[in-house]
Amino acid sequence: MAIGEWAADVPADVLDTLGIRYNRFVRAHEVPDEATLRDVLERLVAVAFAAATGAWMKNLSVVADDTECAVAGPSAPRPRRASIAVDGKALRGTRHHTASGRAWHLLAACTGRHGLVLAQVEVDGKSNEVSAFEPLLRPLTLDGTVVTADALHTQRDHARFLVKEKNAHFIFVVKKNQPSLYHQLKQLLWRQVRIGHSEDHHGHGRTERRSIKLVSVRQGLLFPHAVQAIAITRKTRPRHGGRWKSVTVYAITSLAAHHARPEEIAAWIRRHWQIEALHHIRDVTTARTPPRSAPAQAPPSWPRSATSPSVLRLDQHRQGQPESPSRCSPLPRHPRTRNQTERHITRERRSPRPKTR
């Protein structure tokens, strides 16, 4: 179990901070073994533990922001609002670990600045992310926070929930799943709107140029609490030259012009894509455990969203099954086919034998 391995290698000063008993006779800390940690985790209430972990993560993000501002000095600009990115992902390599044969699908909320997971819930499929949006964010304190989400969560109920109940703001991407709203945004006179902010990025063998335009639309917009329309234009081309490729994405926000500057809105939208790093980590972690004939189950008190490769190996140990090799282990050599064997024998016969003296 990964936690047991971490506890065995943790430094002594961390053990002192955690209050682990120190044995003076053997001059070492009495670190709990894997069985003890397993028993404690199985007795925890998953929902309460997830809520406590999310609150702890949020406090860590606040402390990290204060530390960065203190290091930068009083003259550095301080972010006026925090942002939270909401997105869902089907975990790679988990279809063989469920009885139904469907991959685990998680909807997570993480901080936009540091990428810390504040809350997550399991959903049955991509279509059920909409119904899991409010249960995910309801336990969190979102006063003055900007919530960013993709086009799937551009729902009117979500906007009313964030603004009226949670006293928060939203930035939602608008695509053709909202045809009337998308057509309305596309028909605005964007050529007459000045560029509010632009920036260039170089990396991954290409040059990217981003520009953002904002226009206040208080009446007639077919979405509740939306006061500004946003047009983000991305232009990319190979770093060593070539033709520009342009893509325009539309969005809406409940932030008025005096609530946030164009560069702040651009930064929040760009930070939303940091949640893709979380998806990559989860894909790599879950894909390290190869498929097995029998799906592993998490402890009864834990939802499937808390199941990790370590828990899967733990279930194998309980059932008396050998642990699955890691993805890094060498693959077995496949036997030669009949044609390959005949060619190999023929090649050996044709090769000259070394002369003996």
Secondary structure, DSSP 8 states (H G I E B T S, - for coil): -HHHHHHHH--HHHHHHHT--EETTTTEE----HHHHHHHHHHS-HHHHHHHHHHHHHHHHHHHHHHHHHHH-TTS---SS-EEEEEEEE-TT-GGGSTT----EEEEEEETTT--EEEEEEESSGGGHHHHHHHHHTTS--TT-EEEE-GGG--HHHHHIIIIIS--EEEEEE-TTSHHHHHHHHTS-GGGS---EEEEEEETTEEEEEEEEEEE--SS-SSTT--EEEEEEEEEEETT----EEEEEEEEES--TTT--HHHHHHHHHHHTTHHHHHHHHHHHHHTS---SS-----TTS-GGG--HHHHHHHHHHTT------TTS--------HHHHHHHHHHHHHS------
